[in-house]
Amino acid sequence: MPATARSDDQHELSRRIAALGPWFHNIDLNGTPTAPDHFLGNYPADKFARFAQIFPADLTGKSVLDIGCNAGFYSVEALRRGAARVVGIDSDDRYLAQAALATEALGFTGVEFRNLSVYNVATLGERFDVVIFMGVLYHLRHPLLALDLIREHVAGEAMLFQTLQQGSQQVDDVPADHPFFEPGTYRQPAYFDAPGYPKMHFIEQKFAGDWTNWWAPNAAASQAMLRAAGFTVEAQADGDVYLCRVAPVPFGQYGPAAVYPATGVNS
Ligand SMILES: C[S@@+](CC[C@H](N)C(=O)[O-])C[C@H]1O[C@@H](n2cnc3c(N)ncnc32)[C@H](O)[C@@H]1O
């Protein structure tokens, strides 16, 4: 392509990037970055570099659901690894438009972006080999419900998961049962105050200036919630990223964990 045509194309791409800004994902679109002045640096590429070793290197032929896909950074990484089909969902149309532009500019096909809340994943009506659920849980007012719905309706084999975490990185074994009192006393068991006990910190006001941050589990709570929803943690990287596998839902014999909505269809 002649140099002038290329520079016209770059100019038009820069115009389209700016029209959809601001971007939370800095994605290199053939030499044009979408968020070069990101407050977290080269984000999320720098973050990805710290946990890429637990992201499946080969996704040839796999289906991938990217929940809370934003501008599609992780959808693109799945496509680069050979995923046959990627569906990205998000509740924000502007982010979805960014994702569509990013994948178009990079020349990817086999990808679909839809406005759909994690609470409505049942309407997708299929399971995906890999679910990506990064950076969304703590924005939700009902985080365990979201994990339950993912497990019940869309998780096929693996899930890549990340959440904001606060507090201790220590992870204690959880007791099989919790007596009211320490045996032979009227004292409450001490383990609730142990740093490695699962704790979900509720953020009533803003966190980092953002009122949509509602929860900050410690590492033990992230792992406990994943287990409770029916995932085993296979690997952890960069402190808050987990590669999980679908497992039996604890106490699943007593009925489905997710109580809303079973099908996504009003009934
Ligand atoms: C912090 S960003 C994380 C983006 C990306 N997954 C990542 O890890 O870089 C949170 C994303 O979740 C989306 N989101 C928030 N609530 C959602 C919901 N109920 N269902 C689907 N997406 C949601 C936001 O629009 C935003 O794109």
The ligand as an SDF file (V2000), in Angstrom:
LIG
                    3D

 27 29  0  0  0  0  0  0  0  0999 V2000
  -12.7830   -3.1660   35.3390 C   0  0  0  0  0  0  0  0  0  0  0  0
  -13.5380   -3.5100   33.7950 S   0  0  0  0  0  0  0  0  0  0  0  0
  -12.7230   -5.0490   33.4070 C   0  0  0  0  0  0  0  0  0  0  0  0
  -12.5560   -5.2210   31.9320 C   0  0  0  0  0  0  0  0  0  0  0  0
  -11.7800   -6.4710   31.5050 C   0  0  0  0  0  0  0  0  0  0  0  0
  -12.5210   -7.6810   31.7580 N   0  0  0  0  0  0  0  0  0  0  0  0
  -10.4520   -6.4900   32.1880 C   0  0  0  0  0  0  0  0  0  0  0  0
  -10.2340   -7.3340   33.0760 O   0  0  0  0  0  0  0  0  0  0  0  0
   -9.5870   -5.6820   31.8390 O   0  0  0  0  0  0  0  0  0  0  0  0
  -15.1620   -4.0480   34.2150 C   0  0  0  0  0  0  0  0  0  0  0  0
  -16.0240   -4.3150   32.9930 C   0  0  0  0  0  0  0  0  0  0  0  0
  -17.1900   -5.0100   33.4200 O   0  0  0  0  0  0  0  0  0  0  0  0
  -18.3140   -4.4550   32.7830 C   0  0  0  0  0  0  0  0  0  0  0  0
  -19.4810   -4.7630   33.6020 N   0  0  0  0  0  0  0  0  0  0  0  0
  -19.8880   -4.1820   34.7490 C   0  0  0  0  0  0  0  0  0  0  0  0
  -21.0030   -4.7340   35.2110 N   0  0  0  0  0  0  0  0  0  0  0  0
  -21.3260   -5.7290   34.3290 C   0  0  0  0  0  0  0  0  0  0  0  0
  -22.3820   -6.6700   34.2450 C   0  0  0  0  0  0  0  0  0  0  0  0
  -23.3500   -6.7120   35.1550 N   0  0  0  0  0  0  0  0  0  0  0  0
  -22.3910   -7.5350   33.2190 N   0  0  0  0  0  0  0  0  0  0  0  0
  -21.4240   -7.4970   32.2710 C   0  0  0  0  0  0  0  0  0  0  0  0
  -20.4000   -6.6180   32.2910 N   0  0  0  0  0  0  0  0  0  0  0  0
  -20.3520   -5.7400   33.3070 C   0  0  0  0  0  0  0  0  0  0  0  0
  -17.9770   -2.9690   32.6660 C   0  0  0  0  0  0  0  0  0  0  0  0
  -18.7510   -2.3100   31.6900 O   0  0  0  0  0  0  0  0  0  0  0  0
  -16.5050   -3.0430   32.3200 C   0  0  0  0  0  0  0  0  0  0  0  0
  -16.2890   -3.1390   30.9410 O   0  0  0  0  0  0  0  0  0  0  0  0
  1  2  1  0
  2  3  1  0
  2 10  1  0
  3  4  1  0
  4  5  1  0
  5  6  1  0
  5  7  1  0
  7  8  2  0
  7  9  1  0
 10 11  1  0
 11 12  1  0
 11 26  1  0
 12 13  1  0
 13 14  1  0
 13 24  1  0
 14 15  1  0
 14 23  1  0
 15 16  2  0
 16 17  1  0
 17 18  1  0
 17 23  2  0
 18 19  1  0
 18 20  2  0
 20 21  1  0
 21 22  2  0
 22 23  1  0
 24 25  1  0
 24 26  1  0
 26 27  1  0
M  CHG  2   2   1   9  -1
M  END
$$$$
